[in-house]
């Protein structure tokens, strides 16, 4: 059996109960080949600042290395409301 494809997923939420995480986990079970889904930590990443490119913070280096080592990448790009979201929204 081949090694699983590694797939980091940016679900756009850090909540373990996030519906986006659940959706990503369910999608990973669909293909015939095994997929190993991970959820890179994003809560410690700073906003992008070009002035930090010469000396990236450790959190950015960790995140970049995890993404670079992956076989593929999944990003939830749905538009989210900025205000008026009902309780429980991701």
Secondary structure, 3 states (H helix, E strand, C coil): CCCCEEEEEECCCCCCCCHHHHHHHHHHCCCCCCEEEECCCCCCCCCCCHHHHHHCCHHHHHHHHHHHCCCEEEECCCCCCCCCCCCCCC
